[in-house]
Amino acid sequence: MTRDTGSLELAHARIAARWGSRPDDALWRRIEATHELAAVLTLARASSLSRWLGGIDAGTGLHIIERLLRERWRQRVNEVAAWMPMPWQPALHWCAELIELPGEQPWAGDPARSVRHAPEAGAGDKDAEEAAALLARWLARWRRLLPHDGGRETLERTLVPLLEAHRRAFAAPHTADGWALRRELQAKLVALLRRHAAEPVAAFVYLALCALELERLRGEITRRAAFPTRELAA
């Protein structure tokens, strides 16, 4: 093994270790019930969530928080890619670009996005069409980067349909509880991770779980940074 080439065994071990150290529900409940941003950051830094928080403190502005979280996402993607055999690394590295797609960021749909900007009236349909076209181009290139072996078939049969179904459900006009959809997605991703733990698909499933974790943490941080005096929802 070279410094630039991982293995399925290395990836399996690293993913299992990282997944085992994930924050539990009790920590998330404490974070959700904590009002001050500084206290939220202290709780998060005492857990594996600290990997997302480099450079962020209670005085960091929203735009810098956004930039730093994007950087942490790219670092996480590149780290996971390095664990994998070389043929799988290009497709994994390409996942870093998802954060730049409109509506496809790990935090897409979070109410705190409104602190950045609101779409112009009547622009929704056009924006949705442009976002769909960009995602289609991203997917086309991602598929070209995938190696042609059994791992590709597993990805296409399991993870891709699951994420596409979630995207459609999240975008549906009648969607009322986005967090319920996220919890459902997470449960299905965890089942996939356990079922295919030692296969290439596990690296992509793990990144999807990382994206959900980042989305959740980002929501807790930016809500408090944008509205420091607002009461927490009951």
Residue frames as a rotation matrix with the C-alpha (Angstrom) as fourth column:
MET 1
0.579 0.815 0.000 0.00
0.815 -0.579 0.000 0.00
0.000 0.000 -1.000 0.00
THR 2
-0.491 -0.707 0.508 1.37
0.680 -0.676 -0.284 3.44
0.544 0.206 0.813 -0.91
ARG 3
-0.837 0.147 -0.527 0.63
0.322 -0.646 -0.692 6.67
-0.443 -0.749 0.493 0.86
ASP 4
-0.696 0.550 -0.462 -1.85
-0.692 -0.686 0.226 7.56
-0.193 0.477 0.857 -1.91
THR 5
-0.292 0.575 -0.764 -3.60
-0.466 0.612 0.639 4.19
0.835 0.543 0.089 -2.15
GLY 6
-0.275 0.289 0.917 -5.87
-0.930 0.160 -0.330 2.83
-0.242 -0.944 0.225 0.52
SER 7
-0.913 0.068 -0.403 -7.73
-0.065 0.949 0.308 -0.46
0.403 0.307 -0.862 0.67
LEU 8
0.079 0.995 -0.062 -11.18
-0.217 0.077 0.973 -1.77
0.973 -0.064 0.222 1.47
GLU 9
0.161 -0.079 -0.984 -9.80
0.821 0.563 0.089 -3.15
0.547 -0.822 0.156 4.72
LEU 10
-0.835 -0.506 -0.216 -8.44
0.546 -0.708 -0.448 0.26
0.074 -0.492 0.867 5.75
ALA 11
-0.661 0.648 0.379 -11.67
-0.377 -0.723 0.579 2.00
0.649 0.240 0.722 4.77
HIS 12
0.238 0.769 -0.593 -13.77
0.217 0.553 0.805 -0.55
0.947 -0.320 -0.035 6.68
ALA 13
-0.135 -0.371 -0.919 -11.68
0.957 0.192 -0.219 -0.09
0.257 -0.908 0.329 9.83
ARG 14
-0.960 -0.280 0.012 -11.65
0.271 -0.937 -0.223 3.72
0.073 -0.211 0.975 9.66
ILE 15
-0.426 0.876 0.225 -15.36
-0.364 -0.394 0.844 4.01
0.828 0.277 0.487 8.90
ALA 16
0.264 0.514 -0.816 -16.25
0.527 0.632 0.568 1.62
0.808 -0.580 -0.105 11.73
ALA 17
-0.458 -0.515 -0.724 -14.11
0.887 -0.221 -0.404 3.62
0.048 -0.828 0.558 14.17
ARG 18
-0.973 0.100 0.210 -15.56
-0.077 -0.990 0.114 6.96
0.219 0.095 0.971 13.10
TRP 19
-0.152 0.986 -0.073 -19.12
-0.228 0.037 0.973 5.67
0.962 0.165 0.219 13.13
GLY 20
0.108 0.151 -0.983 -18.59
0.776 0.605 0.178 4.19
0.622 -0.781 -0.051 16.59
SER 21
-0.646 -0.445 -0.621 -17.50
0.745 -0.544 -0.385 7.58
-0.166 -0.711 0.683 17.94
ARG 22
-0.480 0.516 0.709 -20.48
0.328 -0.644 0.691 9.52
0.814 0.564 0.140 16.54
PRO 23
-0.859 0.234 0.456 -22.44
-0.502 -0.564 -0.656 11.78
0.104 -0.792 0.602 18.91
ASP 24
-0.780 0.607 -0.155 -25.36
0.620 0.783 -0.056 10.00
0.088 -0.140 -0.986 20.54
ASP 25
0.000 0.896 0.444 -28.96
0.593 -0.358 0.721 11.18
0.805 0.263 -0.531 20.89
ALA 26
0.508 0.174 -0.844 -28.31
0.848 -0.273 0.454 12.44
-0.151 -0.946 -0.286 24.42
LEU 27
-0.520 -0.758 -0.394 -25.66
0.619 -0.652 0.437 14.86
-0.588 -0.017 0.808 23.20
TRP 28
-0.733 0.299 0.611 -27.88
0.454 -0.455 0.766 16.13
0.507 0.839 0.197 20.41
ARG 29
0.368 0.913 -0.175 -30.68
0.739 -0.173 0.651 16.73
0.564 -0.369 -0.739 22.92
ARG 30
0.211 -0.373 -0.903 -28.30
0.790 -0.479 0.383 18.73
-0.576 -0.795 0.194 25.12
ILE 31
-0.838 -0.525 0.149 -27.18
0.496 -0.617 0.611 20.79
-0.229 0.586 0.778 22.13
GLU 32
-0.395 0.767 0.506 -30.77
0.549 -0.244 0.799 21.44
0.737 0.593 -0.324 21.05
ALA 33
0.583 0.683 -0.440 -31.71
0.737 -0.216 0.640 22.60
0.342 -0.697 -0.630 24.56
THR 34
-0.117 -0.737 -0.666 -28.70
0.845 -0.427 0.323 24.92
-0.523 -0.524 0.672 24.93
HIS 35
0.800 0.586 -0.131 -29.36
0.459 -0.737 -0.495 28.57
-0.387 0.336 -0.859 24.16
GLU 36
0.571 -0.619 -0.540 -25.93
-0.498 -0.783 0.373 30.20
-0.653 0.056 -0.755 23.91
LEU 37
0.860 -0.290 -0.419 -23.78
-0.321 0.330 -0.888 29.53
0.396 0.898 0.191 20.84
ALA 38
-0.094 -0.965 0.245 -20.62
-0.873 -0.039 -0.486 29.42
0.478 -0.259 -0.839 22.94
ALA 39
-0.152 0.106 0.983 -22.10
-0.765 0.616 -0.184 26.67
-0.625 -0.780 -0.013 25.10
VAL 40
0.882 0.467 0.058 -23.24
-0.295 0.645 -0.704 24.72
-0.367 0.604 0.707 22.03
LEU 41
0.544 -0.753 -0.370 -19.71
-0.515 0.049 -0.856 24.89
0.662 0.657 -0.361 20.61
THR 42
-0.300 -0.649 0.699 -18.26
-0.953 0.178 -0.244 23.70
0.034 -0.740 -0.672 23.93
LEU 43
0.317 0.503 0.804 -20.56
-0.498 0.810 -0.310 20.66
-0.807 -0.302 0.507 23.93
ALA 44
0.977 0.102 -0.188 -19.77
-0.214 0.407 -0.888 19.89
-0.014 0.908 0.420 20.30
ARG 45
0.287 -0.951 -0.113 -16.01
-0.748 -0.148 -0.647 20.25
0.599 0.270 -0.754 20.76
ALA 46
-0.244 -0.343 0.907 -16.06
-0.883 0.466 -0.061 17.63
-0.402 -0.815 -0.416 23.52
SER 47
0.440 0.459 0.772 -17.30
-0.045 0.870 -0.491 15.07
-0.897 0.181 0.404 20.97
SER 48
-0.299 -0.534 0.790 -16.44
0.734 0.400 0.549 13.86
-0.610 0.744 0.272 17.48
LEU 49
0.722 0.601 0.343 -18.32
0.688 -0.569 -0.451 16.90
-0.076 0.561 -0.824 16.16
SER 50
0.460 -0.617 -0.639 -15.14
0.013 -0.715 0.699 18.84
-0.888 -0.330 -0.321 16.86
ARG 51
-0.383 -0.645 0.661 -13.84
0.663 0.307 0.683 17.71
-0.643 0.700 0.310 13.45
TRP 52
0.199 0.549 0.812 -16.29
0.947 -0.322 -0.014 20.12
0.254 0.772 -0.583 11.82
LEU 53
0.850 0.452 -0.270 -15.49
0.525 -0.759 0.384 23.13
-0.031 -0.468 -0.883 13.97
GLY 54
-0.127 -0.984 -0.123 -11.94
0.944 -0.158 0.290 24.21
-0.305 -0.079 0.949 13.15
GLY 55
-0.853 -0.338 0.399 -11.74
0.455 -0.856 0.247 28.01
0.258 0.391 0.883 13.12
ILE 56
-0.044 0.926 0.375 -15.30
0.148 -0.365 0.919 28.54
0.988 0.095 -0.121 14.42
ASP 57
-0.826 -0.074 -0.558 -16.02
0.561 -0.014 -0.828 30.26
0.054 -0.997 0.053 17.72
ALA 58
-0.026 0.929 -0.368 -18.90
0.890 -0.146 -0.431 32.21
-0.455 -0.339 -0.824 19.20
GLY 59
0.099 0.029 -0.995 -17.76
-0.049 -0.998 -0.034 35.41
-0.994 0.052 -0.097 17.48
THR 60
-0.833 -0.442 0.333 -17.41
0.262 0.215 0.941 33.98
-0.488 0.871 -0.063 13.98
GLY 61
-0.386 0.697 -0.604 -19.67
-0.737 -0.627 -0.253 35.62
-0.555 0.347 0.756 11.41
LEU 62
0.468 0.721 0.511 -22.23
-0.248 0.663 -0.706 33.66
-0.848 0.204 0.489 9.40
HIS 63
0.838 -0.145 -0.526 -20.42
-0.529 0.026 -0.848 33.94
0.137 0.989 -0.054 6.08
ILE 64
-0.234 -0.972 0.017 -17.20
-0.921 0.216 -0.325 32.68
0.312 -0.092 -0.946 7.62
ILE 65
-0.217 0.253 0.943 -19.06
-0.559 0.760 -0.333 29.84
-0.801 -0.599 -0.023 9.32
GLU 66
0.818 0.575 -0.003 -20.50
-0.300 0.422 -0.856 28.83
-0.491 0.701 0.517 5.95
ARG 67
0.515 -0.691 -0.508 -17.08
-0.722 -0.031 -0.691 28.95
0.461 0.723 -0.515 4.31
LEU 68
-0.439 -0.749 0.495 -15.38
-0.898 0.370 -0.237 26.98
-0.006 -0.549 -0.836 7.06
LEU 69
0.091 0.541 0.836 -18.06
-0.421 0.782 -0.460 24.27
-0.902 -0.310 0.299 7.10
ARG 70
0.920 0.168 -0.353 -17.69
-0.386 0.245 -0.889 23.91
-0.063 0.955 0.290 3.34
GLU 71
0.058 -0.980 -0.192 -13.95
-0.864 0.047 -0.501 23.51
0.500 0.195 -0.844 3.83
ARG 72
-0.420 -0.184 0.889 -14.50
-0.750 0.622 -0.225 20.88
-0.511 -0.761 -0.399 6.51
TRP 73
0.653 0.693 0.307 -16.85
-0.344 0.632 -0.695 18.98
-0.675 0.348 0.650 4.16
ARG 74
0.731 -0.436 -0.525 -14.20
-0.538 0.104 -0.836 18.93
0.419 0.894 -0.158 1.44
GLN 75
-0.316 -0.889 0.332 -11.59
-0.919 0.200 -0.340 17.77
0.236 -0.412 -0.880 3.93
ARG 76
-0.059 0.367 0.928 -13.86
-0.597 0.732 -0.328 14.96
-0.800 -0.573 0.176 5.13
VAL 77
0.903 0.412 -0.121 -14.55
-0.321 0.459 -0.828 13.79
-0.286 0.787 0.547 1.57
ASN 78
0.429 -0.813 -0.394 -10.86
-0.663 0.012 -0.748 13.82
0.613 0.582 -0.534 0.66
GLU 79
-0.373 -0.521 0.768 -9.98
-0.911 0.361 -0.197 11.96
-0.175 -0.773 -0.610 3.85
VAL 80
0.330 0.580 0.745 -12.48
-0.377 0.804 -0.459 9.18
-0.865 -0.129 0.484 3.14
ALA 81
0.905 -0.026 -0.425 -11.32
-0.413 0.188 -0.891 8.97
0.103 0.982 0.159 -0.48
ALA 82
0.017 -0.999 -0.043 -7.74
-0.899 0.003 -0.439 8.42
0.438 0.046 -0.898 0.70
TRP 83
-0.166 -0.027 0.986 -8.84
-0.727 0.679 -0.104 5.38
-0.667 -0.733 -0.133 2.69
MET 84
0.682 0.652 0.331 -10.12
-0.237 0.625 -0.744 3.65
-0.692 0.429 0.581 -0.44
PRO 85
-0.031 -0.660 0.751 -8.36
0.710 0.514 0.481 1.81
-0.703 0.548 0.453 -3.29
MET 86
-0.743 -0.438 -0.506 -7.17
0.045 -0.787 0.615 4.12
-0.668 0.434 0.604 -6.05
PRO 87
-0.826 0.422 0.373 -9.87
0.459 0.119 0.881 3.18
0.328 0.899 -0.292 -8.63
TRP 88
0.131 0.956 -0.262 -12.58
0.953 -0.049 0.299 4.49
0.273 -0.289 -0.918 -6.27
GLN 89
-0.368 -0.361 -0.857 -10.89
0.743 -0.668 -0.038 7.72
-0.559 -0.651 0.514 -5.28
PRO 90
-0.975 -0.022 0.220 -11.91
0.158 -0.768 0.621 9.94
0.155 0.640 0.753 -8.25
ALA 91
-0.190 0.980 0.060 -15.64
0.344 0.009 0.939 9.30
0.920 0.199 -0.339 -7.75
LEU 92
0.273 0.237 -0.932 -15.30
0.960 -0.008 0.279 9.93
0.059 -0.971 -0.230 -4.02
HIS 93
-0.692 -0.579 -0.432 -13.33
0.588 -0.799 0.127 13.15
-0.419 -0.166 0.893 -4.51
TRP 94
-0.766 0.447 0.463 -16.07
0.218 -0.497 0.840 14.35
0.605 0.744 0.283 -6.87
CYS 95
0.157 0.852 -0.500 -18.54
0.862 0.130 0.491 14.19
0.483 -0.508 -0.713 -3.95
ALA 96
-0.480 -0.382 -0.790 -16.79
0.745 -0.653 -0.136 17.25
-0.464 -0.654 0.598 -2.50
GLU 97
-0.985 0.051 0.166 -18.39
0.067 -0.769 0.636 19.30
0.160 0.637 0.754 -5.29
LEU 98
-0.249 0.959 -0.136 -21.92
0.805 0.283 0.522 18.47
0.539 0.020 -0.842 -4.13
ILE 99
-0.130 0.180 -0.975 -21.69
0.857 -0.475 -0.202 21.26
-0.499 -0.862 -0.093 -1.60
GLU 100
-0.830 -0.239 -0.504 -21.60
-0.002 -0.902 0.432 23.80
-0.558 0.360 0.748 -4.43
LEU 101
-0.773 0.587 0.243 -24.79
0.436 0.213 0.874 22.61
0.461 0.782 -0.420 -6.14
PRO 102
-0.653 0.608 0.453 -27.90
-0.696 -0.717 -0.040 24.74
0.301 -0.341 0.891 -5.50
GLY 103
0.357 0.913 0.196 -30.28
-0.908 0.290 0.304 22.83
0.221 -0.286 0.932 -3.26
GLU 104
0.668 -0.135 -0.732 -27.88
0.016 0.986 -0.167 19.91
0.744 0.100 0.661 -2.86
GLN 105
-0.326 -0.790 0.519 -25.79
-0.592 -0.257 -0.764 21.13
0.737 -0.556 -0.385 0.06
PRO 106
-0.729 0.036 -0.683 -25.81
0.440 0.790 -0.428 18.96
0.524 -0.613 -0.592 3.19
TRP 107
-0.763 0.439 -0.475 -27.98
0.335 -0.360 -0.871 21.66
-0.553 -0.823 0.128 4.80
ALA 108
-0.880 0.462 0.111 -30.38
-0.085 -0.382 0.920 22.15
0.467 0.801 0.375 1.88
GLY 109
-0.044 0.985 -0.168 -33.84
0.315 0.173 0.933 23.03
0.948 -0.012 -0.317 3.12
ASP 110
-0.354 -0.111 -0.929 -32.78
0.934 0.004 -0.356 24.25
0.043 -0.994 0.102 6.55
PRO 111
0.682 0.729 0.057 -34.76
0.725 -0.684 0.080 27.32
0.097 -0.013 -0.995 7.65
ALA 112
0.403 -0.580 -0.708 -31.56
0.323 -0.634 0.703 29.13
-0.856 -0.512 -0.068 8.57
ARG 113
-0.369 -0.509 0.778 -30.70
0.908 -0.017 0.419 29.42
-0.200 0.861 0.468 4.88
SER 114
0.550 0.687 0.475 -33.02
0.769 -0.638 0.033 32.42
0.326 0.347 -0.880 4.85
VAL 115
0.649 -0.358 -0.671 -30.40
0.286 -0.703 0.651 34.44
-0.705 -0.615 -0.354 6.69
ARG 116
-0.452 -0.861 0.232 -28.28
0.547 -0.062 0.835 34.41
-0.704 0.504 0.499 3.53
HIS 117
-0.857 0.251 -0.450 -30.75
-0.479 -0.709 0.517 35.45
-0.189 0.659 0.728 0.88
ALA 118
-0.070 0.890 0.452 -34.28
0.066 0.456 -0.888 34.84
-0.995 -0.032 -0.091 -0.32
PRO 119
-0.635 -0.145 0.759 -35.09
0.723 0.232 0.650 33.99
-0.270 0.962 -0.042 -3.96
GLU 120
-0.888 0.341 -0.310 -36.73
-0.412 -0.888 0.204 36.65
-0.205 0.309 0.929 -6.06
ALA 121
-0.041 0.962 0.271 -40.47
-0.345 0.240 -0.907 36.32
-0.938 -0.131 0.322 -6.55
GLY 122
0.808 0.483 -0.338 -41.28
-0.486 0.220 -0.846 34.03
-0.334 0.848 0.412 -9.46
ALA 123
0.053 -0.890 -0.453 -37.76
-0.967 0.067 -0.244 32.65
0.248 0.451 -0.857 -9.64
GLY 124
0.053 -0.049 0.997 -38.55
-0.710 0.700 0.072 29.33
-0.702 -0.712 0.002 -7.94
ASP 125
0.854 0.338 0.395 -39.36
-0.002 0.761 -0.648 27.26
-0.520 0.553 0.651 -11.03
LYS 126
0.775 -0.614 -0.147 -36.36
-0.333 -0.199 -0.922 28.54
0.537 0.763 -0.359 -12.93
ASP 127
-0.019 -0.799 0.601 -34.06
-0.996 -0.037 -0.081 27.95
0.088 -0.600 -0.795 -9.98
ALA 128
0.317 0.215 0.924 -35.40
-0.464 0.885 -0.047 24.40
-0.827 -0.414 0.381 -9.57
GLU 129
0.995 0.065 0.071 -34.81
0.034 0.446 -0.894 23.66
-0.090 0.893 0.442 -13.25
GLU 130
0.457 -0.889 0.019 -31.26
-0.622 -0.335 -0.708 24.99
0.636 0.312 -0.706 -13.12
ALA 131
-0.045 -0.445 0.895 -30.54
-0.947 0.303 0.103 23.01
-0.317 -0.843 -0.435 -9.95
ALA 132
0.651 0.364 0.666 -31.90
-0.183 0.927 -0.327 19.82
-0.736 0.091 0.671 -11.54
ALA 133
0.935 -0.333 -0.124 -29.74
-0.099 0.093 -0.991 20.35
0.342 0.938 0.054 -14.63
LEU 134
0.134 -0.929 0.346 -26.62
-0.886 -0.269 -0.377 20.90
0.443 -0.256 -0.859 -12.52
LEU 135
0.090 -0.044 0.995 -27.33
-0.730 0.676 0.097 17.79
-0.677 -0.735 0.029 -10.48
ALA 136
0.924 0.281 0.258 -27.84
-0.032 0.730 -0.683 15.75
-0.380 0.623 0.684 -13.65
ARG 137
0.643 -0.755 -0.125 -24.45
-0.369 -0.163 -0.915 16.91
0.671 0.635 -0.384 -14.94
TRP 138
-0.055 -0.656 0.753 -22.84
-0.998 0.036 -0.042 16.12
0.000 -0.754 -0.657 -11.60
LEU 139
0.419 0.307 0.855 -24.33
-0.438 0.893 -0.106 12.61
-0.795 -0.331 0.508 -11.65
ALA 140
0.991 -0.048 -0.122 -23.24
-0.094 0.384 -0.919 12.00
0.091 0.922 0.376 -15.23
ARG 141
0.227 -0.973 0.034 -19.63
-0.662 -0.179 -0.728 12.80
0.715 0.143 -0.685 -14.41
TRP 142
-0.034 -0.208 0.978 -19.79
-0.936 0.349 0.042 10.83
-0.350 -0.914 -0.206 -11.16
ARG 143
0.776 0.381 0.503 -20.93
-0.205 0.906 -0.370 7.77
-0.596 0.184 0.781 -13.09
ARG 144
0.814 -0.541 -0.211 -18.07
-0.190 0.096 -0.977 8.21
0.549 0.835 -0.025 -15.57
LEU 145
-0.021 -0.874 0.485 -15.62
-0.869 -0.224 -0.442 8.27
0.495 -0.431 -0.755 -12.65
LEU 146
0.472 0.263 0.842 -16.90
-0.739 0.638 0.215 5.05
-0.481 -0.723 0.496 -11.07
PRO 147
-0.706 -0.705 -0.066 -14.88
-0.648 0.607 0.460 1.90
-0.284 0.367 -0.886 -11.74
HIS 148
0.141 0.751 -0.645 -16.62
-0.889 0.383 0.251 -0.82
0.436 0.538 0.721 -13.72
ASP 149
-0.839 -0.323 -0.437 -16.89
-0.123 0.897 -0.426 -3.62
0.529 -0.304 -0.792 -11.19
GLY 150
-0.271 0.797 -0.540 -19.43
0.707 0.546 0.451 -5.17
0.654 -0.259 -0.711 -8.84
GLY 151
-0.563 0.019 -0.826 -19.20
0.714 -0.491 -0.498 -2.29
-0.415 -0.871 0.263 -6.41
ARG 152
-0.954 0.233 -0.186 -20.63
-0.295 -0.835 0.464 0.05
-0.047 0.498 0.866 -9.01
GLU 153
-0.482 0.811 -0.331 -23.65
0.081 0.417 0.905 -2.19
0.873 0.409 -0.266 -9.49
THR 154
-0.262 0.355 -0.897 -24.31
0.947 0.275 -0.168 -2.22
0.187 -0.894 -0.408 -5.74
LEU 155
-0.832 -0.087 -0.548 -24.17
0.247 -0.942 -0.226 1.58
-0.497 -0.323 0.805 -5.62
GLU 156
-0.844 0.501 -0.190 -26.63
-0.436 -0.437 0.786 1.92
0.311 0.746 0.588 -8.49
ARG 157
-0.335 0.740 -0.583 -28.99
0.275 0.668 0.691 -0.64
0.901 0.071 -0.427 -6.97
THR 158
0.015 0.292 -0.956 -28.99
0.975 0.207 0.078 0.59
0.221 -0.934 -0.282 -3.36
LEU 159
-0.406 -0.270 -0.873 -27.65
0.685 -0.723 -0.095 4.04
-0.605 -0.637 0.478 -2.53
VAL 160
-0.997 -0.031 0.074 -28.53
0.073 -0.722 0.688 5.99
0.032 0.691 0.722 -5.67
PRO 161
-0.304 0.951 0.058 -32.28
0.359 0.058 0.932 5.14
0.882 0.304 -0.359 -5.62
LEU 162
0.093 0.320 -0.943 -32.44
0.994 0.026 0.107 5.81
0.059 -0.947 -0.316 -1.88
LEU 163
-0.608 -0.399 -0.686 -30.95
0.490 -0.869 0.071 9.29
-0.625 -0.293 0.724 -2.19
GLU 164
-0.930 0.311 0.196 -33.05
0.031 -0.463 0.886 10.11
0.367 0.830 0.421 -5.24
ALA 165
-0.060 0.950 -0.305 -36.25
0.686 0.262 0.679 9.07
0.725 -0.168 -0.668 -3.43
HIS 166
-0.039 -0.019 -0.999 -35.27
0.916 -0.400 -0.028 11.28
-0.400 -0.916 0.033 -0.48
ARG 167
-0.910 -0.352 -0.219 -34.57
0.237 -0.876 0.420 14.24
-0.340 0.330 0.881 -2.78
ARG 168
-0.639 0.739 0.213 -37.98
0.179 -0.126 0.976 13.90
0.748 0.662 -0.051 -4.44
ALA 169
0.153 0.724 -0.672 -39.77
0.886 0.201 0.418 13.57
0.438 -0.660 -0.611 -1.09
PHE 170
-0.321 -0.369 -0.872 -37.94
0.783 -0.622 -0.025 16.57
-0.533 -0.691 0.488 0.35
ALA 171
-0.989 -0.122 -0.080 -38.83
0.050 -0.798 0.600 18.71
-0.137 0.590 0.796 -2.66
ALA 172
-0.443 0.888 0.122 -42.51
0.772 0.308 0.556 17.74
0.456 0.341 -0.822 -2.65
PRO 173
-0.449 0.290 0.845 -44.82
-0.176 -0.956 0.235 20.75
0.876 -0.043 0.480 -2.02
HIS 174
0.590 0.806 0.051 -46.71
-0.242 0.116 0.963 18.94
0.770 -0.580 0.264 0.74
THR 175
-0.079 -0.689 -0.720 -43.59
0.623 0.530 -0.575 18.14
0.778 -0.494 0.388 2.78
ALA 176
0.730 0.451 0.513 -44.23
-0.112 -0.662 0.741 19.37
0.674 -0.599 -0.433 6.32
ASP 177
0.835 -0.428 0.346 -41.53
-0.345 0.082 0.935 17.74
-0.428 -0.900 -0.079 8.45
GLY 178
0.591 -0.677 -0.438 -38.14
-0.550 0.059 -0.833 17.76
0.590 0.733 -0.338 6.80
TRP 179
-0.306 -0.752 0.584 -36.43
-0.949 0.190 -0.252 16.42
0.079 -0.631 -0.772 9.91
ALA 180
0.355 0.478 0.804 -38.67
-0.487 0.828 -0.277 13.35
-0.798 -0.293 0.527 9.91
LEU 181
0.976 -0.034 -0.216 -37.55
-0.188 0.376 -0.908 12.68
0.112 0.926 0.360 6.34
ARG 182
0.154 -0.987 0.036 -33.92
-0.777 -0.143 -0.613 13.09
0.611 0.067 -0.789 7.39
ARG 183
-0.179 -0.174 0.968 -34.35
-0.865 0.497 -0.070 10.67
-0.469 -0.850 -0.239 10.29
GLU 184
0.758 0.510 0.407 -35.91
-0.235 0.796 -0.558 8.14
-0.608 0.328 0.723 7.94
LEU 185
0.772 -0.549 -0.319 -33.06
-0.356 0.042 -0.934 8.56
0.526 0.835 -0.163 5.50
GLN 186
-0.108 -0.871 0.479 -30.48
-0.961 -0.033 -0.276 8.16
0.256 -0.489 -0.833 8.26
ALA 187
0.178 0.235 0.956 -32.07
-0.621 0.780 -0.076 4.91
-0.764 -0.580 0.284 9.45
LYS 188
0.969 0.206 0.136 -31.98
-0.020 0.615 -0.788 3.50
-0.246 0.761 0.600 5.92
LEU 189
0.505 -0.857 -0.104 -28.37
-0.573 -0.243 -0.783 4.63
0.645 0.455 -0.613 5.43
VAL 190
-0.121 -0.524 0.843 -27.34
-0.967 0.254 0.019 2.96
-0.224 -0.813 -0.537 8.69
ALA 191
0.579 0.393 0.715 -28.95
-0.257 0.920 -0.297 -0.28
-0.774 -0.012 0.633 7.53
LEU 192
0.951 -0.277 -0.140 -27.05
-0.098 0.160 -0.982 -0.03
0.294 0.947 0.125 4.24
LEU 193
0.196 -0.939 0.282 -23.78
-0.879 -0.296 -0.374 0.66
0.435 -0.175 -0.883 6.05
ARG 194
-0.010 -0.155 0.988 -24.21
-0.760 0.643 0.094 -2.46
-0.650 -0.750 -0.124 8.18
ARG 195
0.783 0.425 0.453 -25.24
-0.063 0.780 -0.622 -4.60
-0.618 0.459 0.638 5.23
HIS 196
0.836 -0.469 0.286 -22.33
0.387 0.132 -0.913 -3.54
0.390 0.873 0.292 2.99
ALA 197
0.898 -0.412 -0.157 -19.71
-0.100 -0.536 0.838 -2.60
-0.430 -0.737 -0.522 5.59
ALA 198
0.018 -0.975 0.223 -16.74
0.098 0.224 0.970 -4.13
-0.995 0.005 0.099 3.77
GLU 199
0.135 0.111 0.985 -17.78
0.964 0.216 -0.156 -3.08
-0.230 0.970 -0.078 0.25
PRO 200
-0.766 -0.523 0.374 -17.01
0.614 -0.767 0.186 0.10
0.189 0.373 0.908 -1.75
VAL 201
0.021 0.862 0.506 -20.57
0.398 -0.471 0.787 1.40
0.917 0.185 -0.353 -1.32
ALA 202
0.405 0.146 -0.902 -19.85
0.912 0.000 0.410 1.83
0.060 -0.989 -0.133 2.41
ALA 203
-0.645 -0.712 -0.278 -17.59
0.718 -0.689 0.098 4.83
-0.261 -0.137 0.956 1.74
PHE 204
-0.747 0.433 0.505 -20.38
0.083 -0.692 0.717 6.66
0.660 0.578 0.481 -0.11
VAL 205
0.323 0.874 -0.363 -22.97
0.521 0.156 0.839 5.71
0.790 -0.460 -0.405 2.51
TYR 206
0.022 -0.402 -0.915 -20.67
0.983 -0.160 0.094 7.00
-0.185 -0.901 0.392 5.23
LEU 207
-0.924 -0.357 0.136 -20.29
0.380 -0.896 0.228 10.32
0.041 0.262 0.964 3.40
ALA 208
-0.252 0.911 0.326 -24.07
0.137 -0.300 0.944 10.61
0.958 0.282 -0.049 3.16
LEU 209
0.492 0.385 -0.781 -24.29
0.789 0.183 0.587 10.09
0.369 -0.905 -0.213 6.92
CYS 210
-0.473 -0.730 -0.493 -21.56
0.835 -0.550 0.013 12.70
-0.280 -0.406 0.870 7.41
ALA 211
-0.784 0.232 0.576 -23.59
0.202 -0.781 0.590 15.12
0.587 0.579 0.566 5.30
LEU 212
0.305 0.947 -0.101 -26.63
0.365 -0.019 0.931 14.62
0.880 -0.321 -0.351 7.53
GLU 213
0.264 -0.294 -0.919 -24.51
0.960 -0.013 0.280 15.18
-0.094 -0.956 0.279 10.63
LEU 214
-0.796 -0.605 0.017 -23.02
0.599 -0.784 0.165 18.35
-0.086 0.141 0.986 9.16
GLU 215
-0.403 0.742 0.536 -26.47
0.208 -0.496 0.843 19.58
0.892 0.451 0.046 8.16
ARG 216
0.531 0.658 -0.535 -27.76
0.635 0.108 0.764 19.09
0.561 -0.745 -0.360 11.69
LEU 217
-0.023 -0.640 -0.768 -24.78
0.933 -0.290 0.214 20.75
-0.360 -0.711 0.604 13.35
ARG 218
-0.840 -0.287 0.461 -24.81
0.482 -0.784 0.390 23.61
0.249 0.550 0.797 10.89
GLY 219
0.023 0.942 0.336 -28.47
0.352 -0.322 0.879 24.26
0.936 0.098 -0.338 11.66
GLU 220
0.592 0.180 -0.786 -27.80
0.800 -0.015 0.599 24.45
0.096 -0.983 -0.153 15.40
ILE 221
-0.351 -0.836 -0.421 -24.84
0.834 -0.484 0.264 26.80
-0.425 -0.258 0.868 14.94
THR 222
-0.838 -0.053 0.543 -26.20
0.401 -0.734 0.547 29.19
0.370 0.677 0.637 12.32
ARG 223
0.229 0.972 0.053 -29.60
0.593 -0.182 0.784 29.52
0.772 -0.148 -0.618 14.00
ARG 224
0.572 -0.059 -0.818 -27.91
0.776 -0.283 0.564 30.81
-0.264 -0.957 -0.116 17.16
ALA 225
-0.548 -0.830 -0.109 -25.35
0.719 -0.533 0.446 32.90
-0.428 0.166 0.888 15.28
ALA 226
-0.660 0.342 0.668 -28.06
0.439 -0.546 0.714 34.58
0.609 0.765 0.210 13.19
PHE 227
0.243 0.849 0.469 -30.64
-0.168 -0.439 0.882 35.00
0.956 -0.293 0.036 15.95
PRO 228
-0.667 -0.666 -0.333 -28.77
0.167 0.303 -0.938 35.14
0.726 -0.681 -0.091 19.29
THR 229
-0.864 0.347 0.364 -31.75
-0.492 -0.427 -0.759 36.52
-0.108 -0.835 0.540 21.21
ARG 230
-0.081 0.888 -0.452 -34.45
-0.786 0.222 0.577 34.27
0.613 0.402 0.680 19.75
GLU 231
0.032 0.194 0.981 -36.01
-0.840 0.537 -0.079 31.71
-0.542 -0.821 0.180 22.05
LEU 232
-0.933 -0.347 -0.097 -35.44
-0.352 0.816 0.458 28.05
-0.080 0.461 -0.884 21.17
ALA 233
-0.164 0.897 -0.411 -38.42
-0.663 0.209 0.719 26.15
0.731 0.390 0.560 19.79
ALA 234
0.034 0.267 0.963 -40.27
-0.936 0.347 -0.063 24.12
-0.351 -0.899 0.261 22.37
